[in-house]
Amino acid sequence: MLLTIDVSNTHTVLGLFEGEEVIEHWRIATDPRRTADEIAVILQGLLNQSPLLKDADISGIAICSTVPSVLNEMRDMCRRYFGDVNAVVVEPGVRTGVPVRMDNPKEVGSDRIVNALAATTLYGGPCVIVDFGTATSFDAVSARGEYIGAVTAPGVEISVDALASAGAQLHKVELIRPRSVIAKNAVEALQSGIVYGFAGLVDGIVERMAAELAEEREDVTVVATGTGAPLVVSEARTIDVHEPWLTLIGLRLIYARNTG
């Protein structure tokens, strides 16, 4: 089985593949202070509690990370605790099959390249990937599978945190869809602003990106992913596909490209 690990600024998502299918998954907080030994303890605990692994072993590991300090500890963890397992870390020198057409390709996060590969493999190009994470990231991929540009906007959760910390009478609220757009209380007013505000932000940016990618909007596939996607996807009219495991799928594809 292949273990895939996607380390982002807020959460770390782990997925276990049997062939092309995600058969188990977990989500934990990303903590830059964790050592390789602590990561190994958490990982072994998650793996040991899964009934799917009682008669199976990890045969490979694929990792991408936007947090350099965590990536260093992940490498150490793989060496110390999975020394006999082939591990692929997405970084310069690793074959992805995604040409990067940016002013400085090194600025592009590895997760964005992984998502671009997965989206074009699954749905073709051109496409726009909307990743609802710590930031709301928009990635543009050409019809030839080239990563050609990006847009970065604030994330849903950090926007709520900013409102709660800056407003004396504003508080953190549960991130759910309100009863109506026009709210009847303070809690639902915030929920409406977040849900429909981000839906409008997504639609506005996607429409402009699609106009630069193709002559017809219908020729551009818009793929949503990330932990915050379920909150906004149903309200954004421009989202075509919701793929929660897009990054993990891309890690599986990159592992296959680099291990034969």
DANOR-V932857 format. One line per field, one symbol per residue. ss: DSSP state (H for helix, E for strand, - for the rest). A space follows every 10 residues. Layout:
ss: ???
//
This chain:
ss: -EEEEEE--- EEEEEEEE-- EEEEEEEEE- -----HHHHH HHHHHHHH-- HHH------E EEEEE--HHH HHHHHHHHHH H----EEEE- ---------E ----HHH--H HHHHHHHHHH HHH---EEEE EE--EEEEEE E-----EEEE EEEE-HHHHH HHHHHH---- ---------- -----HHHHH HHHHHHHHHH HHHHHHHHHH HHH---HHH- EEEEE---HH HHH------- EE---HHHHH HHHHHHHHH-
//
